[in-house]
Amino acid sequence: MANVGLRLVARVLVGCCLLAQAPSLLAQSAAGTDQDGRIRVQLTALNELVVSSEVAARIERIAVRDGDAFRSGALLVSFDCRTLEAQLEKAKASRDGARHQMDTVQRLAELDSVGKLEADQAQAKARETAAEVQVVQSTLGKCRISAPFSGRVVQRLASDHQFVNAGTPLLSLVDTRAIEVRLIVPSRWLSWLKAGAPFQVRLDDLDKTVEAKVARIGARVDPVSQSVELVAVVTGSTAGLLPGMSGWASFPGVR
């Protein structure tokens, strides 16, 4: 019985100690700080998107694979659009015929051989067929998808020779050159922290330190955690940095 009583007393004492430390532990957790005043950070990509098909067609070739790097403007996906190419030739033939018909009617109108209504109808037909050519040309231009920025492939979502409808996801891309650093700091830091403030980030994944500076300060303070979000940029080389990496930020003079 004495041992049981001692264990109960010990548990009560431990509980009291934890309750006494709870406010400081919660404050550290809310702002992501440790005992040295460092802030937990995560790297994110400024540009990240899923490329989808804009046409219903068979994929001829996807030129990249998971993890591949690419440059802005590089061809990523091409479709088999021979049907659209045939439709374009047909539309051009109709346009040329309508133009010839319009020219003929206009010459006859100058000789008062046809009325104004026939001339107006011929002009309208010429404009209509010219617009049809533009529509097919615009659709045909979507048969080749080029990279909107330089980056890397996160995941291929379709395969060569697969038939897809408009809106089908094809590739997940990420811009690995435009890396942002996101972190949450105590709102009391706003008394001295300004945009442009420099700091260092120690990356756990690479075991190295990079220089960064505050780019933007969040527009609101979380009233519960009394913290605010910061967005920063790496001021040095971003080579080797990937979205999702994490580490610790150290600000000068903060302990």
Secondary structure, 3 states (H helix, E strand, C coil): CHHHHHHHHHHHHHHHHHHHHHHHHHHHHHHCECCCCCEEEEEEECCEEEEECCCCEEEEEECCCCCCEECCCCEEEEEECHHHHHHHHHHHHHHHHHHHHHHHHHHHHHCCCCCHHHHHHHHHHHHHHHHHHHHHHHHHHHHEEECCCCEEEEEECCCCCCEECCCCEEEEEECCCCEEEEEEEEHHHHHCCCCCCEEEEEECCCCEEEEEEEEEECCCCECCCCEEEEEEEECCCCCCCCCCCEEEEECCCCC
